[in-house]
Every structure is written in C-alpha cells, then in structure tokens.
C-alpha cells in the first residue's frame, strides 16, 4: 500500500487549498449574511453560485465520480485527500465543487443504473449543478436502520407506478432547487426474499401527491447544509413506469451500491472537520489565558491536542487503506474496512470537536464559530448511512465466522 500523493493529486490539492483560502473561508460569513436577507431560509445565497462558477472555472468540479465520462476520473485514493479538504467547510465547499451529498450518491445511482433517458433528464442537469436532488428512504414509523422495514408502497397501475408513503430527514428536500427524488419503496411487500421486495423510482418534486410538509430540525436548529432535511409525503403520487431505476426488486442492491462510496466520502470529510477543529483549538489555546497562564500552557489542553493529532493520523490511514482497497478489490472486497471507518470516524471526530468546543467555552456553542455546526454534522453521521451499531453487528459477525 503506497499512500503517497501522485502528481495529479498534489496538483489538485494545491489548487483546492488555494481555492479554500481565497474563496471558501471568506464566503462563510457572507453566506450567513445573505441567507438572513433571503425570502426563504432555504434559498441559495448568491455567494454559493459564485463559488460554483469559480470552482468549475478552475476544474474543481465533480471530483467524486471516478469515470472520465461524467467525472474527473479520480480513484478513491486520489479523491480522499480532496474530500478531506472540503470537510473543513462542510456547509460550502462540497456544494461549491458539486460534490455534496445527497447529490453525489444520486448521481452515482443514475450513472450506474439509470437508462439513457433518465441520465439525460436528471443526471446531466445534476452534473452541471443546475438542479439539486434528494434520496427518500428513511421513514418515521419504522426502524429504518433495517431497510427491509420500509413501508412506502410502489404499486404498478397500467403504465404508471403509484407511490404512497411518508419519509423524513430527507436531506436536500427543503432546497427549492431540489427537483427530483429517488424514492425507495416496496413493489413486492409479500415477496419471499425480503431483499427483493424494494425498488427505487424517480419522482419529480412537482408530481401531484408529493408534499414537502416541514423542515426537520437537527439539535433544535434548522440545518441549511445541502438544503435542509424534510418530512415528505407521497400520497398516491403517479409517475411513468419508465421512472423505475433498474428492475423491480433491485432497490436493496442499488442502495448498497450507493451507500458504499457515500460512507467513505463522509469519513473523508469528517477528517477535514477534525482538522478544522484542531486548528481552532490551537488558535484559541495560544490566544487566551486563564488562571494566570495561557491555555496553551495547561496540561489538559496539551493532552486534548496531542490525542486529537494521534487520532486523526490513525483515522486517515484507515480511510486511505479503505480507499485503496475500493480501488483494487472493489467495494465488496473493502466491505469490512468501509464498516470500520464508518464506526470509528464519526465517534472519534465528535470527541475531538467536543474538546474544541470545551476550549472555546460559551463561544464554542455559539454561531460565532463553526464548532457547534461541525459537532451536529459529525454526531448525525453516527446515525446516517446506517447507525454505528448496525455496522458493529455486521463486522462482529464477520470476525466470528473465522472461529466457527
């Protein structure tokens, strides 16, 4: 395993770091000021569109897609350090580069499983950054950590499918630019194979019967990242049969294909969040004094910073190993490592950010620093894309099989 950055990665890293310093970090405060003046808090601040235009001009666009037909042609190992950099400003940087979830996963689904018409109608405008999208799987009435529990019905009626169900925490759905949902529901609820009961289907936001009911809060505030999280009702929404992605019964397999890359992307960005927290921790420590000496001279602060650095270096190596395995033996071959980083990264990064918040005192939980926002994002990822406990269960079973 050679994790040294190749020439192309070094070039893109340098360009992206300069882009962050020159455009993204200064835009953070501007975006908040502009958002306060918008008619709806879910509208996109003008500075975000300016960032997208500049990123595209610089060739920092669709870096997450491995193929050259639609993306930058980077391997997972090449993309990992770039995603880490964007994680330092999760509200702006991924969107600026058209590398934000849930659009990334949805574009991957359409790239791998969409037909030519679906690609033309939805993938192309997503690749161009002209529209946003949402992935509707989680439901409020069932434990959605087990995807076989979902109750949304997708029933065929002649040349149409009729979708009925309620979804929530549907990321991106509050954004008015969100034009398309990928909905997971059951086409064969009584089928003998519980992993063949589900299908995925494209549902346009303006379809009669689709209602975005409310924004879901995160730790008591409205999360504007990626266009918020919504509760969405599908009340006998009718779409053409041609909107089915792949085949009936293929939804579970598509979901697994979608979530594998998504999990590693999240972990890459989480490391960037941790690096931002460490930077803020160190700046705070050398600029503030308490009880007669600088915070940077307090032994407990030394421990926090040292532990954070060791933890980040360990996590980065595990994530890079996982990216390398995904490139060399595929997502299935890297399954155990994908689970390992999904377990280890969010919980460790939550702890690092929590220490940074503690060092900032009241400022740490305020809107004047990004730490509270980073904490909420990292803590949420202990639930999203499968709760940690689900991955622990699966990983433990894999280990136990060696001894049975």
DRENKEKOL-166791 format. One line per 3 residues: for each residue x negated, y negated, z negated of C-alpha. Coordinates in nm, 3 decimals. Example, Ala and Ser with C-alpha at 12.3 -4.5 7.8 and 13.67 -1.06 7.14 Angstrom:
-1.230,0.450,-0.780; -1.367,0.106,-0.714
This chain:
0.000,0.000,0.000; -0.151,-0.327,0.115; 0.041,-0.629,-0.006
-0.194,-0.891,0.133; -0.008,-1.151,0.336; -0.070,-1.124,0.708
-0.136,-1.427,0.925; 0.227,-1.484,1.017; 0.344,-1.462,0.657
0.073,-1.706,0.548; 0.177,-1.947,0.821; 0.545,-1.930,0.728
0.467,-1.956,0.355; 0.266,-2.273,0.410; 0.537,-2.422,0.628
0.813,-2.326,0.382; 0.625,-2.458,0.077; 0.579,-2.790,0.255
0.947,-2.791,0.352; 1.046,-2.735,-0.012; 0.823,-3.018,-0.137
0.914,-3.266,0.133; 1.283,-3.195,0.182; 1.448,-2.949,-0.056
1.342,-3.063,-0.404; 1.417,-3.432,-0.329; 1.756,-3.327,-0.189
1.869,-3.157,-0.511; 1.968,-3.483,-0.683; 2.100,-3.629,-0.358
2.331,-3.330,-0.308; 2.480,-3.374,-0.655; 2.536,-3.746,-0.597
2.702,-3.681,-0.262; 2.917,-3.399,-0.400; 3.062,-3.634,-0.661
3.190,-3.858,-0.381; 3.345,-3.587,-0.165; 3.719,-3.543,-0.131
3.681,-3.180,-0.241; 3.400,-3.041,-0.458; 3.378,-2.754,-0.211
3.297,-2.971,0.089; 2.936,-2.956,0.208; 2.722,-3.257,0.117
2.573,-3.430,0.421; 2.219,-3.370,0.299; 2.272,-2.994,0.333
2.344,-3.029,0.704; 2.032,-3.246,0.734; 1.827,-2.974,0.566
1.969,-2.710,0.801; 1.883,-2.916,1.105; 1.526,-2.973,0.984
1.476,-2.607,0.892; 1.595,-2.498,1.232; 1.368,-2.754,1.399
1.072,-2.610,1.208; 1.157,-2.250,1.293; 1.256,-2.164,0.935
1.586,-2.007,1.040; 1.746,-1.663,0.997; 1.425,-1.529,0.847
1.608,-1.244,0.671; 1.704,-1.049,0.985; 1.432,-0.803,1.081
1.513,-0.769,1.451; 1.395,-1.021,1.708; 1.728,-1.017,1.895
1.904,-1.207,1.619; 1.642,-1.291,1.356; 1.279,-1.384,1.309
1.156,-1.027,1.343; 1.000,-1.017,0.998; 0.958,-0.699,0.796
1.092,-0.682,0.444; 0.735,-0.714,0.318; 0.688,-1.031,0.523
1.019,-1.179,0.416; 0.974,-1.108,0.042; 0.739,-1.398,-0.041
0.953,-1.635,0.166; 1.272,-1.537,-0.016; 1.086,-1.587,-0.343
1.009,-1.945,-0.246; 1.374,-2.018,-0.163; 1.474,-1.881,-0.503
1.310,-2.183,-0.664; 1.608,-2.390,-0.542; 1.891,-2.137,-0.505
2.161,-2.398,-0.451; 1.997,-2.549,-0.143; 1.705,-2.358,0.004
1.875,-2.032,0.114; 2.158,-2.226,0.277; 1.915,-2.464,0.446
1.741,-2.166,0.610; 2.070,-1.986,0.692; 1.951,-1.713,0.457
2.222,-1.742,0.189; 2.446,-1.468,0.059; 2.708,-1.356,0.138
2.645,-1.465,0.497; 2.322,-1.264,0.514; 2.493,-0.937,0.426
2.785,-1.010,0.655; 2.554,-1.087,0.946; 2.369,-0.761,0.878
2.700,-0.572,0.888; 2.800,-0.731,1.218; 2.454,-0.674,1.363
2.456,-0.303,1.275; 2.823,-0.209,1.301; 3.007,-0.482,1.493
3.114,-0.437,1.852; 3.027,-0.687,2.123; 3.347,-0.888,2.085
3.307,-0.910,1.706; 2.948,-1.023,1.749; 3.044,-1.288,1.999
3.336,-1.422,1.796; 3.182,-1.415,1.448; 2.814,-1.319,1.445
2.699,-1.583,1.690; 2.851,-1.880,1.502; 2.719,-1.738,1.174
2.370,-1.710,1.321; 2.400,-2.069,1.440; 2.505,-2.187,1.094
2.828,-2.328,1.235; 3.058,-2.133,1.000; 3.035,-1.950,0.667
3.183,-1.616,0.561; 3.289,-1.410,0.260; 3.279,-1.045,0.159
3.600,-0.934,-0.016; 3.556,-0.617,-0.218; 3.588,-0.684,-0.595
3.937,-0.668,-0.746; 4.069,-0.795,-1.080; 4.291,-0.494,-1.157
4.033,-0.216,-1.131; 3.674,-0.147,-1.232; 3.517,-0.246,-0.904
3.174,-0.122,-1.014; 3.317,0.203,-0.875; 3.407,0.104,-0.520
3.631,0.409,-0.483; 3.872,0.239,-0.728; 3.973,-0.045,-0.498
4.346,-0.060,-0.430; 4.377,-0.301,-0.137; 4.571,-0.126,0.140
4.481,-0.143,0.508; 4.771,0.023,0.689; 4.798,0.066,1.063
5.117,-0.054,1.229; 5.101,-0.011,1.604; 4.829,-0.235,1.745
4.775,-0.409,1.411; 4.645,-0.343,1.063; 4.838,-0.480,0.765
4.625,-0.580,0.466; 4.776,-0.608,0.118; 4.578,-0.665,-0.199
4.419,-0.909,-0.441; 4.046,-0.981,-0.456; 3.844,-1.204,-0.686
3.498,-1.351,-0.730; 3.480,-1.365,-0.353; 3.168,-1.572,-0.304
3.183,-1.843,-0.040; 3.561,-1.841,-0.004; 3.612,-2.189,-0.151
3.396,-2.345,0.119; 3.619,-2.491,0.394; 3.357,-2.376,0.644
3.430,-2.015,0.546; 3.622,-1.891,0.848; 3.602,-1.512,0.821
3.637,-1.246,0.552; 3.501,-0.895,0.569; 3.760,-0.708,0.363
3.713,-0.364,0.213; 4.029,-0.165,0.152; 4.176,0.182,0.180
4.302,0.314,0.511; 4.341,0.668,0.373; 4.418,0.636,0.000
4.516,1.002,-0.033; 4.220,1.144,0.158; 4.038,1.437,0.001
3.697,1.270,0.037; 3.704,0.962,-0.187; 3.409,0.815,0.005
3.602,0.828,0.331; 3.915,0.653,0.210; 3.780,0.299,0.262
3.736,0.088,0.571; 3.610,-0.262,0.646; 3.800,-0.509,0.856
3.758,-0.868,0.974; 4.026,-1.109,0.858; 4.024,-1.469,0.973
4.082,-1.722,0.696; 4.376,-1.877,0.883; 4.560,-1.544,0.914
4.920,-1.573,0.783; 4.939,-1.399,0.448; 4.586,-1.493,0.339
4.587,-1.730,0.041; 4.281,-1.860,-0.142; 4.454,-1.903,-0.478
4.193,-2.052,-0.707; 3.825,-2.102,-0.777; 3.676,-1.865,-1.032
3.452,-2.027,-1.290; 3.111,-1.898,-1.394; 3.033,-1.951,-1.763
3.303,-2.215,-1.769; 3.194,-2.425,-1.473; 3.263,-2.421,-1.102
2.970,-2.271,-0.917; 2.919,-2.460,-0.592; 2.643,-2.229,-0.468
2.738,-2.061,-0.141; 3.082,-2.225,-0.156; 3.207,-2.107,-0.493
3.386,-1.789,-0.594; 3.757,-1.744,-0.529; 4.057,-1.529,-0.603
4.214,-1.437,-0.270; 4.549,-1.272,-0.199; 4.619,-1.072,0.116
4.998,-1.045,0.141; 5.080,-0.827,0.441; 4.819,-1.010,0.646
4.821,-0.875,1.001; 4.515,-0.851,1.223; 4.450,-0.671,1.553
4.324,-0.314,1.542; 4.012,-0.442,1.719; 3.914,-0.620,1.394
3.819,-0.288,1.233; 3.443,-0.267,1.179; 3.310,0.070,1.287
3.553,0.354,1.227; 3.830,0.426,0.980; 3.677,0.578,0.668
3.338,0.421,0.731; 3.371,0.139,0.479; 3.181,0.304,0.195
2.881,0.383,0.414; 2.882,0.031,0.558; 2.891,-0.112,0.205
2.586,0.090,0.106; 2.400,-0.025,0.416; 2.495,-0.384,0.338
2.408,-0.381,-0.032; 2.060,-0.225,0.002; 1.894,-0.528,0.167
2.114,-0.762,-0.038; 1.982,-0.623,-0.363; 1.620,-0.673,-0.266
1.693,-1.025,-0.135; 1.847,-1.114,-0.470; 1.545,-0.978,-0.656
1.304,-1.171,-0.434; 1.490,-1.493,-0.506; 1.511,-1.412,-0.877
1.132,-1.409,-0.894; 1.136,-1.758,-0.744; 1.383,-1.865,-1.014
1.147,-1.728,-1.278; 0.854,-1.917,-1.126; 1.055,-2.241,-1.134
1.141,-2.175,-1.500; 0.776,-2.112,-1.589; 0.675,-2.433,-1.415
0.937,-2.631,-1.604; 0.835,-2.461,-1.929; 0.472,-2.558,-1.884
0.552,-2.917,-1.786; 0.775,-2.952,-2.090; 0.516,-2.798,-2.320
0.240,-3.044,-2.224; 0.469,-3.349,-2.233; 0.646,-3.308,-2.570
0.527,-3.296,-2.930; 0.693,-3.156,-3.241; 0.575,-3.130,-3.600
0.254,-3.314,-3.535; 0.124,-3.143,-3.222; 0.210,-3.080,-2.859
0.446,-2.797,-2.782; 0.167,-2.655,-2.569; -0.033,-2.602,-2.889
0.239,-2.400,-3.061; 0.157,-2.030,-3.081; 0.510,-1.916,-3.000
0.505,-2.124,-2.680; 0.178,-1.956,-2.581; 0.349,-1.620,-2.625
0.650,-1.720,-2.415; 0.438,-1.848,-2.127; 0.196,-1.553,-2.133
0.476,-1.297,-2.149; 0.658,-1.471,-1.864; 0.350,-1.466,-1.643
0.282,-1.097,-1.709; 0.647,-1.008,-1.646; 0.666,-1.197,-1.317
0.349,-1.035,-1.186; 0.484,-0.691,-1.273; 0.819,-0.760,-1.110
0.660,-0.900,-0.797; 0.452,-0.585,-0.748; 0.759,-0.364,-0.790
0.959,-0.574,-0.545; 0.677,-0.574,-0.291; 0.641,-0.197,-0.324
1.015,-0.164,-0.262; 0.997,-0.391,0.043; 0.704,-0.186,0.177
0.896,0.140,0.128; 1.202,-0.003,0.301; 0.980,-0.085,0.598
0.801,0.250,0.605; 1.056,0.512,0.496; 1.385,0.322,0.522
1.645,0.213,0.271; 1.735,0.571,0.179; 1.373,0.655,0.110
1.341,0.347,-0.109; 1.667,0.411,-0.294; 1.511,0.473,-0.636
1.292,0.165,-0.610; 1.586,-0.052,-0.499; 1.771,0.063,-0.808
1.467,-0.002,-1.026; 1.425,-0.362,-0.914; 1.800,-0.423,-0.949
1.777,-0.306,-1.311; 1.450,-0.472,-1.408; 1.451,-0.808,-1.230
1.772,-0.983,-1.344; 1.733,-0.891,-1.712; 1.368,-0.998,-1.721
1.434,-1.324,-1.537; 1.728,-1.402,-1.768; 1.487,-1.370,-2.062
1.230,-1.600,-1.900; 1.487,-1.866,-1.819; 1.631,-1.834,-2.169
1.288,-1.915,-2.318; 1.256,-2.213,-2.086; 1.598,-2.336,-2.199
1.492,-2.300,-2.562; 1.179,-2.505,-2.498; 1.387,-2.782,-2.342
1.628,-2.799,-2.635; 1.955,-2.974,-2.552; 1.815,-3.067,-2.211
1.793,-2.700,-2.124; 2.168,-2.655,-2.127; 2.238,-2.989,-1.959
2.285,-3.087,-1.597; 1.958,-3.284,-1.603; 1.751,-2.970,-1.549
1.824,-2.672,-1.323; 1.775,-2.419,-1.602; 2.140,-2.369,-1.703
2.230,-2.317,-1.339; 1.942,-2.073,-1.293; 2.045,-1.885,-1.607
2.404,-1.847,-1.487; 2.289,-1.722,-1.147; 2.043,-1.471,-1.294
2.284,-1.346,-1.558; 2.555,-1.297,-1.299; 2.322,-1.076,-1.097
2.323,-0.825,-1.383; 2.683,-0.762,-1.271; 2.683,-0.839,-0.899
2.588,-0.579,-0.635; 2.662,-0.307,-0.888; 2.621,-0.354,-1.265
2.286,-0.256,-1.412; 2.448,0.039,-1.587; 2.561,0.191,-1.257
2.207,0.183,-1.125; 2.069,0.317,-1.453; 2.312,0.609,-1.435
2.212,0.693,-1.080; 1.840,0.650,-1.141; 1.851,0.866,-1.454
2.030,1.143,-1.265; 1.759,1.130,-1.000; 1.492,1.169,-1.266
1.674,1.451,-1.446; 1.707,1.654,-1.127; 1.331,1.710,-1.141
1.376,1.916,-1.457; 1.691,2.112,-1.383
